Amino acid sequence: QVQLVESGGGLVQAGGSLRLSCAASGSIFRLYTMGWFRQAPGNQRELVASITNSDNTNYADSGKGRFTISRDNAKNTVYLQMNSLKPEDTAVYYCAAKRIWAPNFDSWGQGTQVTVSS
């Protein structure tokens, strides 16, 4: 199983930007689809974006046009660039991974807090 460590969260004003990073270790990174999820207080965890090992991306409607997911297989790292942040983007953001043949994400990072002030 792959181990995931997120970084890059913090406090930002509305309209600002943040880039989250997730470093993976312990397995062959290129065999994994990677994703970013978020969970706000009182809400269920939701998918923000995902990227396959062939760089096919998928975004939740909430982030389309503002968020960009990317991966660097040489660095075993996945990124989430978040622009034009809104207060409703405030949440704990989790990196996740699943083997390319698996149906569900089954490896999770510890989460990083993103707070957007109005």
GIKA-V286050 format. One record per pair of residues at least 24 apart in sequence whose C-alpha atoms are under 8 Angstrom apart, sorted by sequence separation. I is the first residue (numbers start at 1). J is the second residue. D is the distance in Angstrom with one decimal. If there is no record, write none. Layout:
# GIKA-V286050
i: <I	I>
j: <J	J>
d: <D	D>
This chain:
# GIKA-V286050
i: <2	90	91	1	2	89	90	1	89	90	2	89	87	88	87	86	87	85	86	87	86	30	29	34	36	29	53	52	40	41	25	40	23	24	39	40	23	24	38	39	23	38	39	22	23	38	21	22	37	38	21	22	36	37	21	36	37	20	21	36	37	19	20	35	36	19	20	34	35	19	20	34	35	18	19	34	17	18	33	34	17	18	32	33	17	32	33	16	17	32	33	15	16	17	31	32	15	16	31	14	15	14	15	13	14	14	22	6	6	5	4	4	2	10	12	14	4	6	9	10	11	12	13	14	3	4	5	6	8	9	10	11	12	13	14	2	3	4	5	6	7	9	10	11	12	13	1	3	4	5	6	9	11>
j: <26	114	115	26	27	114	115	27	115	116	29	116	115	116	116	116	117	116	117	118	118	73	73	78	80	76	100	100	90	91	76	91	75	76	91	92	76	77	91	92	77	92	93	77	78	93	77	78	93	94	78	79	93	94	79	94	95	79	80	95	96	79	80	95	96	80	81	95	96	81	82	96	97	81	82	97	81	82	97	98	82	83	97	98	83	98	99	83	84	99	100	83	84	85	99	100	84	85	100	84	85	85	86	85	86	87	95	94	95	95	95	96	97	112	114	116	107	109	112	113	114	115	116	117	107	108	109	110	112	113	114	115	116	117	118	107	108	109	110	111	112	114	115	116	117	118	107	109	110	111	112	115	117>
d: <5.0	5.4	6.6	6.6	5.2	7.6	4.6	6.4	7.4	5.4	8.0	6.7	7.3	7.5	4.7	6.1	5.7	6.8	7.8	6.0	7.6	6.2	6.6	7.1	7.5	5.8	7.4	7.4	6.6	7.3	7.1	4.3	7.8	5.4	5.2	6.3	6.0	6.0	5.9	5.3	4.5	5.4	6.6	5.4	6.8	4.2	6.8	5.2	5.7	5.8	5.9	6.3	6.8	5.0	4.5	5.6	6.4	5.5	6.6	4.7	7.3	6.8	5.0	5.9	6.0	5.6	6.4	7.4	5.0	4.4	8.0	5.8	6.1	6.2	6.0	4.6	7.5	5.3	5.7	6.6	5.4	6.7	6.1	5.4	4.4	5.3	6.1	6.2	6.2	4.3	5.5	7.0	5.4	6.2	5.8	5.1	4.1	5.5	5.8	6.9	4.9	5.3	6.4	7.6	5.0	6.2	6.3	7.3	6.6	7.7	6.9	7.4	7.6	7.9	7.9	5.7	7.5	6.4	5.4	6.1	6.2	6.3	5.4	5.7	7.1	6.3	5.4	7.1	7.4	5.3	5.0	4.7	5.0	4.8	5.3	6.5	7.5	4.7	6.8	6.3	6.4	5.0	6.1	5.9	6.3	6.2	7.0	7.2	7.7	8.0	6.3	8.0	7.3>
